[in-house]
Amino acid sequence: MFTPEGPTFRELAVQALSSVEHGYDLLAPKFDSTPFRTPDELLGPVASALRALGPFDAGLDLCCGTGAGTELLREVCRERVTGFDLSAGMLATAGENVRAAPGLPDVEWVRGDARALPFGPVFDLVVSFGAFGHFLPAERPGLFARVHSALAPGGAFAFPMVAPPRPGSRAHLAMLGFDAAMRVRNALWRPPFVMYYRGFGLAPVSAELRGAGFTVELYALPELGRTGSGAPRCRLLVARRG
């Protein structure tokens, strides 16, 4: 799963025993050589779906990491793009990855906590990739309310939702094991490192988004295949501000 350019086991262990912010500061220089970077195989179909839903002028990449989603936003937004993240190290790496290019919007990088977004209703599109496991379920309604406040009327909050693994499958057991390991780690060590993805399901998330004032739409991403039951393996969830 890891390339020779990626972090060593020792480096991962040090990161895992740090806070979320400091852990990602440490991981940032090698993050793109880990399996945690959002894959291009996902970004391409999401970009195609967003182009069909646009046009968009101003976009925000929430919890942008090293900028994979920010590059996507530059393809679908016409005027300006903002990358927002808690980790200064990730933002520095993103700034190196996302270079100025003719015909594409420039990017502003902003460091801060997504639970306290410092923006008014100025964005037409907010995207996020792979970050929601860093927020406890009790924090999500507040997070979604802040995103709602950062969107202009009619704006969209979009992110992919991958179908959960089949119960009993290797992927499902791996997810259970990772979740259990994180809970044991946080019970024994401070500061906590919040990364729980098992509870981020379509039904509760959709209800929380509606509670924050959004309407929720789902778009299949057929390029990413289907599950054994025939359902889409991945959907784009689009929450719109009225």
N, C-alpha and C positions, 0 to 999 in steps of 0.2 A: 504493500500500500504506500510506503514511503520511498522516495527516491534517495540516492546517496547525498543529494544536495539538501535534503530535509533535515529537521532537527534530530539530534541523537536521543536515545532513551533518557539519558541524564537531563538533557535540556527539557524534554517533555515532563519529566518528573518535577523539575524545579518550577516549570510553568503551572503544573497541576496543584502545587502547594502554595501558589501565590493568589492574590485577588484576581478578579476578572480583568480589571484594568492593567495591572502590572504583568499578569500572565500574558496578555496579548502584546504588551510592549516588548516582552522578551521574545515572543514567537514571531513577531512581525517580519523580520528580515528573511525568515525561511518559510513563512506561511504559505506562499504560493507553491511550494514543493511538498505540501501535505495533501491528504485527501479532503481536507476541510474547505479548500477553496471551492467556490461555486463553479461547477464544471461548465465548459462552453456548450456541451450537449444540452444543458438546461437553459442557458442564457439565450441561445438562438431561437428556440420556439417561443420563449417569453417575449423577446423583442418583436417577433412577427405578430404575435397576438396584440401587443400594445400598439403597434403601428396601425392595425385595423381599428383600434378603439380611439386613436388620436384624431386630430393633432393636439399636441401638448406644447406649451411654451416653457414653463419653469418646472424643473423636476428636482426632487430630493431623494437621495439614496440614504435611507435610515440604517444606521449601524453598517457603514459602507465597507469596513474592513480595508483590504488592500485595493479596492476600487473596481472589482470585476463588474458589479452592478452599475457603478458610476459610468463606466464605458458604455454600457447598454443605454443608459439615460441619454448620453450624448448623441446616440443614434436616433432616438425617438422624440427628443425635445428640441425646439427650434431656437430658444433664446438663452437660457441659463440653467446651470446644473449645480447643485450643492451636494457635497459628500459630508456626512455627519457621523462621528464616531466618538466613543469614550476614550479610546486608546490613542495617545499621541504617536506611539510607534507605528500603529497601523496607518494613521493618517500620513505620516512621513513616507511610508512605503507606497501608499496610494498615490501621493504626489509624484513619486518617481515613475510609477507605472503609467499614469494617465497624463500623457504629454499633450501640449497644445498642438492642434492640427487645423489647417485651413478648412473652413466650412463647417466646423464643429464648435459647439458652445465651449467657452472656457468654464473651468470648474473652480468654485470656491470651497475651501475645506474649513469645516467648523468642528471644534472639539466640544463635547458636552455629553450630558446624560439624557438619553432618549425619554426618560420619564419626566423630564423638565425641558421640553423642546422650546428654544428661545425664539420661535417664529410666529408671526401672525398669519392670516389667511392669504399666503402669497404663492402657493404652489398649485399647479394643475395636476401633478402626478407625484405620488410618493411610492417608492418601491423598497422592498427589504428582502434579503436572501439569507436564510440560515441563521438568523439572530434570535429568534423568539424563544429558544430554549434558555436564554440568559435572563428571562423574566419569569418570576414566580407567577402562578395562575392568579393570585390576588392582585398582582401589579398590572395585569393585562388590560382591564377596563380603563384604568387611568392612562396607560400608554395609548390606547386607541382613542381616548378622548383628546389627548394632546395632538395626535395626528389629525384628527377631525378639525381641530382648531387651526392647524397649519395649512389646510387645504382651502383654496378658493371655492365658492359655490359651484357645484357640478364637478369638482375635482375628484380624482380617483386614488385609492390606496390599493396597490396591487402586489401580490406575492404568490409564489407557487405553493401548492399543497400536494404533497406526494401521498399516494395511498398507503395506509399503514401496512406493515408486513403481515403475512398470514400467521395467525396464532400457531405456535409450535415450530415455525420455520427457523432456520439458522439466524436470519436477520432479526426476527422477533425476539429470540432468546438473547442475541447480542445486545439488543436495545434494553431488555430487562436487566441484563447483567451490568451494562454501563450505568443505568439509572441507579441500581442498587449500590454500585461502587461509589458513585458521586454522593449518595446519601450517607454512606459510612464515612467517606472522607470528610464531609461537612459536619458530621456529628463529632468527629475527633480532632478537627483542625480548624484554626482560624487564621486568616479571614476566610469566609466561605467562597467557593467557586461555583456559582450557579450555572448549571448546564443540564437541564432536564427537558428532553424533547418528547418523552413518551406521552405527556398530557396535552400536547398541542394537537387537538383533534378538530375535524371540520365542524361538527355540531356545536361544541362549546364555543369555539372561536367565532363562528357565525352569529351565535346568540349575543356574545359580548360586543361584536361590531354593531349589531342592530341596537343594542343598548346604548352605544355611544353616538347614535344618530345616523348611522350609515344604512344604505340599502346594499344588499349583497348579491353579486352575480358570479356565476361560475362558468369558465370556459375550458373545455377539454383541450389538452395539448397532444394531439394524436401522434406527433412525431416521436413521443416518448413511450408509445406502446400501451398495452392494456394488461390488466391483471388476469389471473386465471378465470375469474368470474365474468370477464368481458368489460369491466368498468375501466375508465381511463386510469392509467398508472399515475398521471399527474394532471392537475387542473390549475388554472390560473384563477385565484380568487380576486375579484375586483369589488372593493367596497367604495361606494360613491357617496359623497356628501351632497345632500339636497340643496 
